[in-house]
Amino acid sequence: MATATQEEPVPSAPISSIPYSTMRRGRKQYLTYLLGYLCLVSSLSATIYFPLILLLAAHYGTSVQAVNLTVTLYVVFRGVAPSFWSPASDSLGRRPVFLGTFAVFAAASTGLCFSGRSLAALAVLRALQSVGGSAVLSIAYGVVSDVVTHAERGSMLGPMMASANLGPCLGPVLGGSVTYAAGGQDFHWCFRALAIVGGSCLFLVGWTLPETNRDIVGSGSVPAQGIWRTWWASLRTFRQSPWISRQEAKTPEGRSQNATDAPGANDVEKSGGTGDTSVSTEKQVHSPTGRGRLVIPNPFSSLRLIFYWGTSLVLFLAASPYCLWYLIQTSIPIIYGTSGYDFREIQVGLTYLAGGFGVIAGGFINDRLMDWNYRVVARQAGLPVDKHAGDDISKFPIEMARSRGSVAILGVSVCAVIAFGWTAKYKIHPAVPLILQFYIGAKCTVLHQAYSALLVDMFPQKPSTAGASNNIIRCALSAAAVAVLQPLVDVLGTGWFFTMMALLDAGLCTIAVWVLRRWGRQWRSKRQS
């Protein structure tokens, strides 16, 4: 297969005077890893809880089933909460909503450390923890769409999603390790760990995360105001020398001096302020003011996207690999525990790392793969790629670019998932299912990222709202699949269960890819018109 350097050159678009984003490359790299750390919160807080269930039942003097109800409650709020937070970030701004979500998460985690012996308090605080942490991923998708063009989104989504998908792998290991270090008695150390993580996220967002919503700061050229500014920038303004007049502070030089030396300020302010011609043109088009609008969010805006033909296919293609991976993760205690390889608890926890490394690998593979597919499809269509100002996506076959290679990946996947089920059934050497876990984790990450990115591409004006609809479908599909996991394994056995799931996943996804490539662009054009 020819490498990207051996391909014919992609036609170059004329350089626009208005850049898509004025954020510097180093700041984008920092933002990528910051978002990855923030996205880890939701999945980590969900899975770190699993090793605690028996301890919680003993501590509260109740049944395991009663404690499992708190898990169900957490999942319910995890599916619903983004429908409120994400639309709010599209109007109020990414930064204020991030501050609000992490404040709720940190407060709930701290409260869990002092919940005493009240099961009701545990349930309520876990629900609040879910409310605070569940919308992070969909808002992060909005940030990516704000600062990176369609042609380069893979380079930002890859590392970010690799971190987000690590939570289901590291959570059980961390929960078991923290509990073991505390003598196997004090489960509160897990909640303390989450409180520390939540507090650090709130601190990093407050000091270093700039507002990126394009309706508020445009390409980054309009200075953020009030709560939309980083705490660092606000502190510098507060410490400004008193003899500088208000008129001087309003000049481009004053604004650049006030708000840009911080590690989260809008980088454009270092390069000219509002005196730049491209900035003034942008203001005429977008009318950004540096402040968001407080609008009561409509939770049904995310649900409405589900009923568009093209969108429903993309949502399914993003949710199906996530659901399959969730099934693999949920089945690990069954496969490697007392009913399978008879591993001890700590050994079972370590088996999650094989898939975790696959998730990391998949994220970094998709980093290059998405952008490469975009360039190939652009060259085939004879379209230019403008990395400076971004491409007009309404004229670009984005469905072809994001779905390129999916059928081949699904063909290999069906073999891997079937092999995983049968090797587990016959207890083949554990190295075999562990290697298969690595591949399945990488494959699911690649497909989930590609179609999640396509969903944001299709709704550039409301990327976080689109991300929330993605969250609803993947959580609902995963919850339904996990609910039937144990009954079907009891009836069919591990081998036939995973054979059935592999055929369903590959078959339905292949049909969806074909339909999307055939009519997706037509449906998108009709919806936009």
N, C-alpha and C positions, 0 to 999 in steps of 0.2 A: 504494500500500500504506500502510495507516495506521501511524503511528509508535506507539512504546510509550506515549507520553504521551496519545494519543488513544484508547487502549483503555479498556474498562470496568475499573474497579478490581478487583484481585484480592482475594478474600476474605481478611481478616486472621485469623490464628489467635490465640487467647488467649495472652498473653505468659507463657511459662513462667518459674518462679523459677530454673531451671537453664539458664544460657546454653550454647549449643553450644561456644563457645570464648570465653575471657576475654581472648584476645590482642587488643591494641588495633589499630586500623586501620593506623596508621603502621607498626607492627611487621609486620603482614601484607604490606604493600607491600614492605617491605625483604626479607621472606622470599621473596616472589615473584621478585624480581630476583636474590637470592642463589641460589635453586634454578635459575633460568635459567642462571646462570653455571656452576653445578656440572654441570648436564646437558650443557653444551657440551663437556665433557671427552671423553666417550665417542666422539661422532661426529667430533670434531676429531682425536683421536689415530688414528682409523681412516683418515681421508681425507688427512691431512697426509703420509702415508706414500707415496701414489701417485706423486708426482713424483720420488721417490727411487729407484724400482726399478732404473732403468738404472745409476745411480751405485752402488747397493749391489751389483749384479751385478759391476761392474768392480772395486769395492773388495775384495770377497771372492773374486774370481777364479772365479766360478761362473756358471751360466746364469740367464737371467731366469726360467725355469720354476722353478728351485730357490728363488729369492727369492719367487716367487708362492706357494710352499708356506707361507711365513711369514704371508702374507696369509690363506690358508685356515685356518691354525692360529689366527690372531687371531679369525676369524669363528666358529670352532668354540667357543672359550672364551667369546666374547661371547654365544653362545646358551645355554651351559651354566651359567656362573658365577652369573647372577641367581637360578637355582633354589636356590642355597645362601644367598646373601646376603639375598635378599628375605624368605624365611620367618623368617630370624634377626631381621630388623628388626621383625617383627610380635610377637616375644616379648622379645628383648633390648632393643629400642629403636632408633629411627632414628639418634640421635646416635652411639652407640658403633659402629654398623655403618658409618656415614659416615666416622668417623675411621679405621676399619680399612681401608676400601676406598681412601681417598685416601692413606693411608700406604703401601699396596702399590703404588699407581699412581706416586706420587712416587719411591719407591725403585727401581722398575723403570725409570722414565724416566731417573733418574740413572745407573743401571747401564748403560743403552744408550749414554750419553755416553762410557763407558770400556770398551766391549765389544771393542775391538781388532779383530782380523781373524778372530774365531771365528764362523762361521755358526751353530753350535749355540747359542752364547751369545745371538746375535741372536734366534733362534727362541724360546728359553726366556724371555728378557726381554720379548719382544713378547707372549708368552702371558700372562705375569704382568701386563703393562700392561693387557691385555684383562680379566683377572680383577679388577683394581682399578677399572677405569672403566666396566665394562659394566652394573653393577647400579644406577647412579646414578638413571636415569630411573624405574625401578619403585619405588625407595624414595622418590623425590620425589613420586610419586603418592600414596604413603602419607601423607606430610606434608600434602599438600593436603587429603586426606580427613579428617585430624585436626583441622584448624583452620578449614575453610570448610564451610558447609552445602551441601546439594545444589543449592539455588536460586541460589548465588553462585559455584559452582566455575569457571564460565567466566571470571570476572574474574581468577582466579589462574592457570588453566591456559593461557590465551591467551598472555600474555607469556612464561611459562615454556617452553612448547612451541615458540614462535617462536624462542627462543634455542637450544633443543636441536636443532631442525631446520636451523639455520644452519651447523652443522658440515660437512655434505657440500658446502656451497657455498663456505665460507671455507677449508676444509682444503687443497684443492689450490692455491688462490691463495697461501695463507700458506706452504705447503711450497715452492712454486716460488719465491716471493719471498725466503724465507730462504736457500734454496740459491743463488739468483742473487746475493744480497748477499754471500754467502761466497765468491764467485768461481766458483760452479758445481762446487766440488770437495769442500768439507767439509759432508757431510750431517748431521754431528753437531749442527749448530746447530738443526735441527728437534727433535731429542731434548732439547736444552737448553731450547728454548722450552716443550716439554711438561713438563719437570721444573719449570720456573718456574710454569707454570699449575697443576700438581698441588700444588706446595708452597703456593701462594697459596690454593688451595681448602682444603687441610688447615688452614692458619692461620685462614681465615674460619670454617670449621666449628667449630674448637676454641674460638675466642673469642666467636662471635656466634650460633651456631645452638642454640636451645633444644631440649630434648627435647619432642616433641609427641605421642608415642604415647599414645593415650587410656587404655590399660590401665595406664600408668605414671603419668601426671600428670593423668588425667581431662580436663576441659575446659581444663586449664592451671592449675587452682586448687591442685593438690597440688605443693608444692615438690620439684623434682628433687634427688636426692642423689648423692654420689660422682661417678663419671664421667659421669653423666647431667646434671650441672650444667655450665654454660659455664665456661671457664677464668677468665673475668672475675669471675664470681660466686664461684668458689672462691678467687680471689686476695683478694677483699674480705673473705671469711670469715677467711682466714689472717691478714690485717692487722687484724682486729678488736682493739679495745683489750683488754688482758689482764685489766683489773679488772671487765669485764662477766661476770657469773656465768653458769653454764650454764643455770640456771633462767630468767634473763632472755633468753638467746639462744633459748629455746624458745617464747617468747611470739610472738603474731602480729606484734607490732611489731618484735621482733628479727629474725624471719625475713624480714620485708619489707625491713628495713634491710640485711640481709646479701646478699640474692640478687636484688635487682631493679633496682638502679641501673645494671646493666651492659646493653650493647646486645644482649643475647641472652637475658636472664633472662625467666622467665615473668611476664607483665605482671600476672597476677592477684594476685601477692604484694604489689603496690602498693595493692590495693584491699580488703584485709581478712584475708588468710590463712585459716586454718581456722575462724575464728570466724564466718564467714558461713553463714547457714542453708542456702543452695543448695549450699555446699561439703560440709557434713556430710551432706546428702541424697545428693549425688553419691557420696560415699565408701561409703554404704550400698549403692548400686547397683553401682558399678564396682570398689570396693575398690582404688583405686590406692595405691601405696606410695611412689612417687617413684623406684623402682628396677625394672629389668627382670629377666627370668629367663633364665639361660643354658641354652638347650635346644638339643640337637643338631638342626640343621635337616633337614627331610625334603625332598629335592629333588623327590620324586615328587608332593608336594602341588600344585605348579604344573602338572605334567603331568595330574593328575587332573581339573583344571578343564576341560581341553580336551574331555573326553568327555561333558560335559553338553550337552543339545540347545541350549538358549538361549545358553549360553556359547560354544559352537563357532561359532554364527552371528556373535556380536559380535566374537569374535576374528578371524574372516575379514573382517568389515567394517572392522575397524581395520587389518588387515595388508594388504589389497588396495590401498588408496591409497598406503600406504607403499611397497609393492612396485613400483607403477607409477611413483612418483616416483624410486625407486632405479634403475629401468630408464632413465628419462630422463637421470639424472645419469651413468650408466655409458655411455650412447650418445653423450654430448657429444664426447668425443675423436674418435669415428668420424665424426660429422656435420660437425664444424667443422674437423677436422684435414686431413691430406693427401688423404684419400679423399673429402672433402666440399668445404667452402669454402676449403680450403688456408690456414687461419689458422696463424700462428706459435704456439709453445707458450704464450707469455705472453697472446696474444689468446684462445686456447682457455680458459685459466684464467679470464680475465675474463668469459667467457660464462656461467660459473656464477653470477655475481652477479645476472643477470636472474631466475633461479629463486629465488635467495636473498631478493631483495626481495619476491617473491611469497609466500614462506614467512612473512616478517615480516608482510606484509599479512594473510595468512590467519589468523595467530595473533591479531592484534588484532581482525579481523572476528569471529572465533569467540568472542572475549572477550565481546562483547555478544550475539551470536546465541544462544549456549547458554542464557544466563540469560533472554533474551527468550522463547525457545521454551518454557522451563520455566514461565514465568508464563502464557503463552498456554494451554498444556495444563492447567495448574492451574485457570484460569478456565473452560475448557470442561468440565472434570470437576466443577466446583463445589467444589473443595477449597481450603482456606486455605493460604497460604504463610507459614511461621514462620521468618523470617530470624534470630531470636534463639536459639531452641533447636533449630531444624532440624525437618524433616518426617519423619513415619513413612513411610519409603520403601516398606514392605511394602503400604501402601494407596494408593500413588501410581503412575500409569501412566508410569514413568520411561522405558520403552522408546519410548513415543510421543513424549515430550519430546526425547530425544536424537536420534531418527531423523527428526524433523520437517524437511521440506524436502530430504531426502537424494535422493529420486528426481529432483527438478528439477535439483539440482546434477549428478547423474550424467548426465542428458540433455544438458546443455551440455558436460559433460566429454568425452563420446564424440566430439562434433564437434571439440573442441579437439585431442584426442590424434590423431585421424585427420588433421586439417589439419597438425599438427606433422610427422607422418611424410611426407606428400606434399610439403610445402614443402621439407623437407630433401632429399628425393629429387631434385626438380627445381631445387634451389638457387635458390629464390626469394630475394629480397633478405633478408639475415640479420635485419633488423629484425622480420620476420614471425615466424620461429620463436622469436626472443627474447621477443616479446610473448606468444606462446603458452606459452612456458616460465613466464612470470610467472603466467599464469592457472592453469596446471596445478599449479604449486607452491602457490598459494593454495588451490585446490580440495582437493588431497590433504591439506593441513594441516588444513583445516576438518573433513573427514570423519574423518581419523585421530584428531584430538583428541576429537571428539564421541563416538566409539565407545570410545576408551580411557577416557574419563570414565565412560561407561555401564558398562564392565567393573568399575571401582572401585565404582560405585554398587551393583552387584549383590552385591558381597562386602565390605560395610563393616567386617567384623571382621578381614579379612585383605587389605587393599588392596595391600600390596606383593607378596604372593604372587600376587594376580591380575595385577599389573603384570608379574611375571616370566613368567607364561604368555603374556601379550601379546608380550613380547620373544622368546620361543621361536618363536612362529608367524610373526611378521613377519620374523625373521632367516632362518628356514627357507624361507619363501616367496620372499623376496628372493634368497637364494642359488640356489634352483632356477631362478628366472627369469633371473638373470644368467648362469647356466651355459648356458642355451639361447639367449642373446641373439645371439652372433656366428654360430653355425651357422644359425639361422633367418634372420638378416639376409642371410647369404650366399646362402641358397636363395630367400627370398621378396623380398628387397629391403627398404629402409627403409620405404617407403610401405605395403606389404601387411603387414609385421610389426607396425607400430603400429596399423594398422586392426584386425588380429586381436586385439591386446592391448586396444584400446579397447572392442571389442565384448564380449570376455570379462569385462573389469572391470565395465563398465556393466550387462551382462546378468546376470551372477551376483550382483552386489551388489544389483540391483533385486529379484531373486527373494528374496535373503536378507532385505532390508528388509521385504518383504511378509510373509514367514513370521514374522519377529520381531514385527512389529506385530500379527499375527493370534494367535499363540500364546505369545509371549515371556513375558508376565506370568503366564499360566497355568503355564508350566514353572517360572518362578521361585518361585511360591507353593508348588508341589508339592515343589520341592527344599528350600525352607526348612522346610516342615512335616515 
